[in-house]
């Protein structure tokens, strides 16, 4: 399913797509706006129609699993190269190799890049990656010299993907099942929360970390956070990431 959105409505549409498809969606730049694409079932199609009033549907052709790889592009940020197992890392960067499996997060999304960019500037210490997905940010933190690193998520496939990717990258992580909205989260010097604004605000209320790197929301969202002082914001393609300090 896909919808084409004019540039003036792009931020609003991204926010609604996050609510509809938190596991992820594809964004394709068009001359007069963006095309937002979700691989979904009839229930997802109905939700998309209900929210936007229009959408285009097409069957996924045979062999899409192989062609899906073509959409993944490696990125370089903070001295790291983040890519997938079928790509060759360059010799002049620290590789972070991520196979997402059924978990969200390959490193290519702007919010991931923004978080790594901000994280790379911080003093090294212990890190808690909240909503770790495929483990890309936890592994990036370990590769950048942070430690110990703890990765938490409420989704078992995400924890499995994180463990698998940590082993593939030869980094040591503590991987734990936690619900950010209801469970007490681990302590650390730095927390990373690339989730939603609602979860970021809930996480901040625990006041367990001196530094919080937050993203997963749009640049139109406020840069204020209760109990924290705003230090820095980075933006890309309508998305934002912030560094907060208690």
Steps between C-alpha positions, in 0.01 A plus 500: 500500500628848418384859518646810338509806723583861401804650669290735713328202669802268522573543872139442601479193276823352642362538851181314408698224325708449816176442691361264235819303426742527797697206357612729219406632156685612188532865399573591137578859399285632213539830310194652667501312832553150636358154443445299818491122456395229744520125441186388679191279506132584432464634854784743440346604168174582677680709764686693230178575313326608822774749589590642158187436293706369209776253426638280223536126546698244302600140551861443597664321203691175522865542591434811707717360780810533284400837353428626852875499557545759226314760706748474787792738471788513747560825687806662653464702817711573806796306360283190453381317190154350556387247243360154437676161478488489119692831472875553524618749767780740402842460663504854643191474726390296801239254369160442662334216310125471559260231381161623626314170467147568626614792718481866406824684428772472235687823565377671186214697657580867572421464871761225537765706325415804712528300823842362401617847400404643840622200695845518341551846654434392860748396770529122517318311772226244552206498258142371506332461159124519562291334229807345342329346196772324301768629740658747260538785753619275783761344271602841365547621859723202579702557182545867595653398834203529735456231762348311653208511256152370584232450233133473600181437303156356569499298177666156504590498126680831559700350786587199286614726215707710740676195645568364152636832373713552811661160444558579132672827595700339781372741766375423849153624592263433788167432328186517716126490448340816638191706419600866499149610599454270799835354617787650693789547257873444566723780624778646286694814414322538165162378379407480133128500417428493126132426547199738504453831677251339740750233605784753525293706745412190704863387507620844611278487807710212637796742535756218495760651264701822488483520120206399279536479121147493361347467154225326305291815459467789260685832496169672574493335844619716794858487623400534866487202736393504864785436748764556229685795347520509121859495371490440126269416211581345161253475211478310172216454250244635744613279790669618820730365769587675826754480779358571847689530829367474853 
